[in-house]
Amino acid sequence: MQAPRGSLRSLRDRLARFEQSAAGRYWAHLSTADFMNSSFAFAALAVLSAFPFLAVSSTIIGGDIRQAIVARMGLNERASRDIDGLIGTGNQAIATLTWLSAIVLVLGGIGMASTLSAWYHRIYERTPPKGFLRHLAYQAGGVVAFTLYITFQVELFNWARPVGGRGLVFLLTFVTAALFWWWSSYMLLYRRVPMRQMFAAGVATGACISGLGIVSAFFFSDQVTSGQRSYGPAGVVIALITFLVGFGVCLHAGAVFGRMWNEHRAESALRSKQDPPWRGGGS
């Protein structure tokens, strides 16, 4: 009986050390944010709300939602054809668009922005400010900014791919994502956290999204084509939802890293004030 008790005590000690480590606290913050359930809900909401809205809005400004999906996921030609077969052109959606459906599309996009804002407020433990019109203005602005961001990335990737191949595309993905999510995280918190404090969150989010893009470029084309072959359009939808779940996890991971980085800097500054360098020497 002694050996099992000793092993159990050792396991508890290791678990306690892990919980007190940076990795343990990082995992605790992610778990508190309920990142997996939130990411699945984000993926479902994106398919129901964001895709239809982006299909119409990107067509209005001269883009194509299918190109955006292919560019972000790094899909090959065969997988691209499966995406084209699943999603119609934005021109078809605009031709049948009514005032009611347009309002529903806009509300869906604003709902996505509201969801992301709620995530960041939960992770940074902030209370959203009051004022319906203020919320509406910020969220509508975020929807417009995201549409322009996606459209710009597609054009940029189309230019970069023949010049520098996948390597340049991945680099540009990181730069543009880091800049966009740095600014977006600041706006999603209604500018109540200084923008310089959101820089780490932007860089971490950009790195996570770039990593997801690399994984997607090497593995998701096969998932899309095999899904189409096995289940038809439903299989392609499953592949898209899987990618969107990963995207939601990336947003959580970047935001939590940014919060922990700020806490680390605050703790370091506090220690330096409590123990100035001139007090460290001898008498």
RODO-2510 file (C-alpha; in nm, 4 decimals, decimal comma):
residues 283
     n   res          X          Y          Z
     1     m     0,0000     0,0000     0,0000
     2     q     0,2922     0,2346     0,0607
     3     a     0,4025     0,2432    -0,3026
     4     p     0,0596     0,3402    -0,4436
     5     r     0,0234     0,6141    -0,1788
     6     g     0,3671     0,7470    -0,2655
     7     s     0,2854     0,7443    -0,6350
     8     l    -0,0446     0,9236    -0,5727
     9     r     0,1290     1,1870    -0,3595
    10     s     0,3925     1,2365    -0,6290
    11     l     0,1208     1,2750    -0,8929
    12     r    -0,0574     1,5344    -0,6799
    13     d     0,2653     1,7270    -0,6305
    14     r     0,3299     1,7290    -1,0043
    15     l    -0,0257     1,8449    -1,0711
    16     a     0,0105     2,1233    -0,8138
    17     r     0,3381     2,2370    -0,9714
    18     f     0,1785     2,2348    -1,3147
    19     e    -0,1173     2,4435    -1,1939
    20     q     0,1239     2,7020    -1,0517
    21     s     0,3363     2,7117    -1,3678
    22     a     0,2812     2,9495    -1,6590
    23     a     0,1446     2,6638    -1,8705
    24     g    -0,0965     2,5645    -1,5941
    25     r    -0,2247     2,9178    -1,5474
    26     y    -0,2586     2,9544    -1,9251
    27     w    -0,4707     2,6394    -1,9399
    28     a    -0,6769     2,7577    -1,6434
    29     h    -0,7556     3,0864    -1,8198
    30     l    -0,8554     2,9007    -2,1370
    31     s    -1,0767     2,6642    -1,9398
    32     t    -1,2392     2,9532    -1,7540
    33     a    -1,3211     3,1101    -2,0913
    34     d    -1,4822     2,7775    -2,1947
    35     f    -1,2825     2,8001    -2,5148
    36     m    -1,3863     2,4712    -2,6769
    37     n    -1,7617     2,5156    -2,6378
    38     s    -1,7286     2,8805    -2,7405
    39     s    -1,5275     2,7814    -3,0489
    40     f    -1,7887     2,5256    -3,1575
    41     a    -2,0628     2,7861    -3,1106
    42     f    -1,8510     3,0340    -3,3085
    43     a    -1,8127     2,7869    -3,5950
    44     a    -2,1879     2,7225    -3,6121
    45     l    -2,2660     3,0941    -3,5983
    46     a    -2,0078     3,1651    -3,8688
    47     v    -2,1661     2,9136    -4,1064
    48     l    -2,5163     3,0465    -4,0409
    49     s    -2,4388     3,4191    -4,0253
    50     a    -2,0883     3,5196    -4,1321
    51     f    -2,0655     3,3212    -4,4568
    52     p    -2,3934     3,4533    -4,6043
    53     f    -2,3060     3,8084    -4,5018
    54     l    -1,9527     3,7867    -4,6433
    55     a    -2,0838     3,6286    -4,9637
    56     v    -2,3016     3,9327    -5,0291
    57     s    -2,0735     4,2046    -4,8928
    58     s    -1,7604     4,0754    -5,0670
    59     t    -1,9466     4,0624    -5,3994
    60     i    -2,0636     4,4211    -5,3541
    61     i    -1,7013     4,5394    -5,3210
    62     g    -1,5830     4,3166    -5,6043
    63     g    -1,4661     4,0049    -5,4193
    64     d    -1,5740     3,6421    -5,3913
    65     i    -1,6344     3,4583    -5,0634
    66     r    -1,5186     3,1322    -5,2226
    67     q    -1,1797     3,2818    -5,3054
    68     a    -1,1539     3,4067    -4,9487
    69     i    -1,2192     3,0583    -4,8095
    70     v    -0,9725     2,8949    -5,0488
    71     a    -0,7058     3,1571    -4,9758
    72     r    -0,7430     3,1380    -4,5964
    73     m    -0,7417     2,7575    -4,5907
    74     g    -0,4700     2,7200    -4,8561
    75     l    -0,6743     2,4667    -5,0523
    76     n    -0,5562     2,2979    -5,3707
    77     e    -0,7413     2,3100    -5,7019
    78     r    -0,9510     2,0000    -5,6425
    79     a    -1,0651     2,1155    -5,2992
    80     s    -1,1355     2,4586    -5,4474
    81     r    -1,3773     2,2998    -5,6939
    82     d    -1,5563     2,1307    -5,4049
    83     i    -1,5935     2,4699    -5,2328
    84     d    -1,7267     2,6208    -5,5562
    85     g    -1,9806     2,3390    -5,5773
    86     l    -2,0955     2,4015    -5,2202
    87     i    -2,1270     2,7810    -5,2231
    88     g    -2,2926     2,9816    -5,4976
    89     t    -2,1644     3,3159    -5,6179
    90     g    -2,2532     3,6304    -5,4314
    91     n    -2,4189     3,7573    -5,7487
    92     q    -2,6861     3,4910    -5,7129
    93     a    -2,7468     3,5953    -5,3522
    94     i    -2,7712     3,9625    -5,4446
    95     a    -3,0179     3,8858    -5,7243
    96     t    -3,2601     3,7265    -5,4757
    97     l    -3,1874     3,9630    -5,1841
    98     t    -3,4862     4,1308    -5,0199
    99     w    -3,4973     4,4040    -4,7578
   100     l    -3,5871     4,1502    -4,4905
   101     s    -3,3062     3,9118    -4,5829
   102     a    -3,0621     4,2052    -4,5986
   103     i    -3,1574     4,3066    -4,2448
   104     v    -3,1138     3,9465    -4,1278
   105     l    -2,7686     3,9318    -4,2892
   106     v    -2,6564     4,2536    -4,1224
   107     l    -2,7904     4,1421    -3,7852
   108     g    -2,6040     3,8124    -3,8271
   109     g    -2,2776     3,9952    -3,8886
   110     i    -2,3363     4,2207    -3,5894
   111     g    -2,4140     3,9120    -3,3826
   112     m    -2,0724     3,7712    -3,4701
   113     a    -1,9041     4,0947    -3,3593
   114     s    -2,1062     4,0906    -3,0370
   115     t    -1,9968     3,7322    -2,9684
   116     l    -1,6287     3,8178    -3,0130
   117     s    -1,6654     4,1228    -2,7883
   118     a    -1,8207     3,9047    -2,5174
   119     w    -1,5239     3,6644    -2,5445
   120     y    -1,2682     3,9383    -2,4925
   121     h    -1,4580     4,0922    -2,2038
   122     r    -1,4779     3,7530    -2,0339
   123     i    -1,1082     3,6767    -2,0875
   124     y    -0,9929     4,0206    -1,9689
   125     e    -1,2555     4,0271    -1,6925
   126     r    -1,4027     4,3563    -1,8074
   127     t    -1,7614     4,4777    -1,7867
   128     p    -1,8954     4,6082    -2,1197
   129     p    -1,9983     4,9735    -2,1135
   130     k    -2,3639     5,0651    -2,1275
   131     g    -2,5327     5,2151    -2,4291
   132     f    -2,7089     5,0277    -2,7090
   133     l    -2,6135     5,2754    -2,9808
   134     r    -2,2491     5,2666    -2,8748
   135     h    -2,2435     4,8882    -2,8944
   136     l    -2,4182     4,8938    -3,2298
   137     a    -2,1722     5,1461    -3,3744
   138     y    -1,8664     4,9505    -3,2621
   139     q    -2,0050     4,6189    -3,3812
   140     a    -2,1159     4,7534    -3,7189
   141     g    -1,7726     4,9101    -3,7631
   142     g    -1,6126     4,5766    -3,6791
   143     v    -1,8220     4,3983    -3,9422
   144     v    -1,7147     4,6473    -4,2096
   145     a    -1,3509     4,6261    -4,1009
   146     f    -1,3509     4,2455    -4,1106
   147     t    -1,5020     4,2423    -4,4595
   148     l    -1,2330     4,4800    -4,5866
   149     y    -0,9631     4,2801    -4,4058
   150     i    -1,0650     3,9520    -4,5690
   151     t    -1,0947     4,1140    -4,9118
   152     f    -0,7536     4,2768    -4,8770
   153     q    -0,5944     3,9491    -4,7692
   154     v    -0,7323     3,7656    -5,0728
   155     e    -0,5916     4,0277    -5,3104
   156     l    -0,2600     4,0288    -5,1257
   157     f    -0,2314     3,6491    -5,1335
   158     n    -0,3142     3,6391    -5,5041
   159     w    -0,0242     3,8782    -5,5638
   160     a     0,2177     3,7061    -5,3259
   161     r     0,1636     3,3437    -5,4288
   162     p     0,3289     3,3703    -5,7745
   163     v     0,6091     3,5852    -5,6290
   164     g     0,7096     3,3986    -5,3141
   165     g     0,4928     3,0874    -5,2941
   166     r     0,3478     2,9555    -4,9710
   167     g     0,6309     3,0933    -4,7590
   168     l     0,5483     3,4539    -4,8477
   169     v     0,1758     3,3873    -4,8051
   170     f     0,2336     3,2509    -4,4524
   171     l     0,4508     3,5517    -4,3649
   172     l     0,1908     3,7964    -4,4928
   173     t    -0,0797     3,6026    -4,3071
   174     f     0,1072     3,6589    -3,9819
   175     v     0,1740     4,0287    -4,0431
   176     t    -0,1785     4,1176    -4,1537
   177     a    -0,3477     3,9021    -3,8884
   178     a    -0,1296     4,0416    -3,6090
   179     l    -0,2025     4,4011    -3,7106
   180     f    -0,5737     4,3418    -3,7619
   181     w    -0,6339     4,1526    -3,4376
   182     w    -0,4195     4,3979    -3,2411
   183     w    -0,6522     4,6757    -3,3509
   184     s    -0,9644     4,4558    -3,3320
   185     s    -0,9001     4,3400    -2,9751
   186     y    -0,8632     4,7057    -2,8737
   187     m    -1,1937     4,7928    -3,0398
   188     l    -1,3760     4,4812    -2,9158
   189     l    -1,2988     4,5994    -2,5625
   190     y    -1,4415     4,9413    -2,6568
   191     r    -1,0976     5,1042    -2,6251
   192     r    -1,1067     5,0604    -2,2469
   193     v    -0,7723     4,8786    -2,2411
   194     p    -0,4747     5,0791    -2,3752
   195     m    -0,3856     4,9749    -2,7285
   196     r    -0,0214     4,9094    -2,6366
   197     q    -0,1421     4,6473    -2,3872
   198     m    -0,3233     4,4634    -2,6674
   199     f    -0,0119     4,4304    -2,8832
   200     a     0,0870     4,0940    -2,7334
   201     a    -0,2630     3,9602    -2,7940
   202     g    -0,2457     4,0734    -3,1575
   203     v     0,0937     3,9111    -3,2174
   204     a    -0,0086     3,5869    -3,0445
   205     t    -0,3365     3,5730    -3,2378
   206     g    -0,1505     3,6365    -3,5634
   207     a     0,0940     3,3569    -3,4833
   208     c    -0,1884     3,1139    -3,4004
   209     i    -0,3833     3,2001    -3,7160
   210     s    -0,0669     3,1611    -3,9249
   211     g    -0,0063     2,8219    -3,7663
   212     l    -0,3627     2,7212    -3,8447
   213     g    -0,3084     2,8336    -4,2034
   214     i     0,0039     2,6178    -4,2316
   215     v    -0,1759     2,3127    -4,0933
   216     s    -0,4742     2,3798    -4,3194
   217     a    -0,2574     2,4155    -4,6311
   218     f    -0,1075     2,0709    -4,5767
   219     f    -0,4056     1,8744    -4,4435
   220     f    -0,7426     2,0397    -4,5078
   221     s    -0,7462     1,9926    -4,8852
   222     d    -0,7563     1,6162    -4,8321
   223     q    -1,0238     1,6565    -4,5668
   224     v    -1,2410     1,8637    -4,8023
   225     t    -1,2047     1,6247    -5,0963
   226     s    -1,2501     1,3108    -4,8861
   227     g    -1,5535     1,4679    -4,7178
   228     q    -1,7045     1,5480    -5,0569
   229     r    -1,6361     1,1957    -5,1792
   230     s    -1,7790     1,0268    -4,8690
   231     y    -2,0685     1,2521    -4,7661
   232     g    -2,1206     1,4993    -5,0482
   233     p    -2,1685     1,8688    -4,9599
   234     a    -2,2180     1,7780    -4,5933
   235     g    -1,8612     1,6484    -4,5829
   236     v    -1,7308     1,9829    -4,7131
   237     v    -1,9341     2,1645    -4,4480
   238     i    -1,7786     1,9435    -4,1784
   239     a    -1,4313     2,0382    -4,3026
   240     l    -1,5223     2,4085    -4,2951
   241     i    -1,6634     2,3795    -3,9432
   242     t    -1,3464     2,2032    -3,8284
   243     f    -1,1372     2,4920    -3,9622
   244     l    -1,3659     2,7486    -3,7988
   245     v    -1,3433     2,5693    -3,4637
   246     g    -0,9650     2,5943    -3,4952
   247     f    -0,9996     2,9632    -3,5803
   248     g    -1,2059     3,0189    -3,2659
   249     v    -0,9436     2,8395    -3,0563
   250     c    -0,6767     3,0654    -3,2106
   251     l    -0,8669     3,3768    -3,1036
   252     h    -0,9011     3,2454    -2,7487
   253     a    -0,5355     3,1396    -2,7304
   254     g    -0,4114     3,4770    -2,8520
   255     a    -0,6355     3,6751    -2,6171
   256     v    -0,5360     3,4668    -2,3132
   257     f    -0,1667     3,5024    -2,4004
   258     g    -0,2117     3,8781    -2,4213
   259     r    -0,3745     3,8900    -2,0791
   260     m    -0,1021     3,6762    -1,9209
   261     w     0,1694     3,8869    -2,0844
   262     n     0,0168     4,2016    -1,9351
   263     e    -0,0074     4,0360    -1,5938
   264     h     0,3569     3,9253    -1,6161
   265     r     0,4722     4,2775    -1,7014
   266     a     0,2623     4,4255    -1,4208
   267     e     0,4061     4,1782    -1,1695
   268     s     0,7610     4,2495    -1,2883
   269     a     0,7048     4,6245    -1,2564
   270     l     0,5635     4,5795    -0,9062
   271     r     0,8613     4,3683    -0,7970
   272     s     1,1053     4,6230    -0,9346
   273     k     0,9332     4,8984    -0,7338
   274     q     0,9350     4,6913    -0,4155
   275     d     1,2983     4,5882    -0,4568
   276     p     1,4903     4,8663    -0,6406
   277     p     1,8313     4,7744    -0,7880
   278     w     2,0156     5,0013    -0,5429
   279     r     1,8908     4,7891    -0,2535
   280     g     2,0344     4,4673    -0,3910
   281     g     2,3989     4,5337    -0,3030
   282     g     2,5795     4,5074     0,0252
   283     s     2,6082     4,7755     0,2930
***
